[in-house]
C-alpha cells in the first residue's frame, strides 16, 4: 500500500513477476486484499496466483517512521515485518515510507550481531556490461572508519554471492588514489582497510572509477553515496529528455533493478522508489529471489559471528 501509485503498480508488477518466477515461489500481497483482487479481476488474472494478508491501515510517505509503526500496527509495513520476524516470509519488499522500512528492519528482524550499522547498497552499470556495487547510498550520512570498514565486508559478500564474483575488488571512494588523500575519516578508513583479510582491498578510488573495471565494490558514506546515486539516475533522464537512445545509458534506468537491499540485517528486505513502475516492481521481485537463493543474510552472519 506504499508508494505513489499504490496498489495499482504493485499489483501489476506482481503479475509480471509471477509470469516469470517458478511456481515454487509464492508472492504474498500485504495490504487491502479487496482492492488487490478487484485489480486482478480487471486484468483477468486468477486471484489464486497470490496469497493475501489483509490490512486496514496505511503508513503515509510523510509520517514519522517510529511513531507510525507503533500507532499503525495493522499497516502493510508493520504486518510485513511481523511475518518476516516469525519466518512466515523469506523476504519483504515495499515502496512505502523508507524510514519506516529502515526502522522496521532494525526493531523487528534486527541487525546481525556484530554489524554496527546496516546499510543500503545499489548497483551501477559498468561499461564492460557488468555491474558495480556502491554502499552506503543513504542510510548513514555520517560514518566512522570502523563502520566504513564493515561496509567493505558487506559489499564484498554481496558481490561474491549475488554477483558471483570469486574475489570482488573493494575500493574506498576518495578525492585521490594516494593513501594520504581525503579527509580524516577517509585517511583513517584507508589505514584500517589496507591490511584487511576480510576482503580484497585495492585502495582508494575516485569518482571516475564508478563505471570502469577498476573495482567491483565502492565504499562511501551514505551522504556521498546518495548524491552519486541520484546523479547516476539523472543520466538516464537527461538522455531520454534529449530524445537520445543509448544502450549503455539505458542501463541506468532504475526500473532495471527495482529495489535496494538493506545489508547487515537478519533477513532480506528490499526498498523501492516511491515512484516505482510495474516493471520496477517486477525486477525487484526477481532480484529478491536471487538474494534469497544466495542465502545472503546467513553468509553475513557466518562472517560476523
Secondary structure, 3 states (H helix, E strand, C coil): CCCCCCCHHHHHHHHHHHCCCCCCCCCEEEECHHHHHHHHHHCCCCHHHCEEEECCECCCCCCCHHHHHHHCCCEHHHHHHHHHHCCCCCEEEECCCHHHHHHHHHHHHCECCCCCCCEEEEEEECCCCCEEEEECCCCCCCCCHHHHHHHHHHHHHHHHHCCCCCCCEEEEECCCCCCCCCCHHHHHHHHHHCCCCCCEEEEEECHHHCCCCCCCEEECCHHHHHHHHHHHHHHHHHHHHCCCCCHHHHCCCHHHCCEEEEECECCEEEEECCCCCHHHHHHHHHHHHHHHHHCHHHHHHHHHC
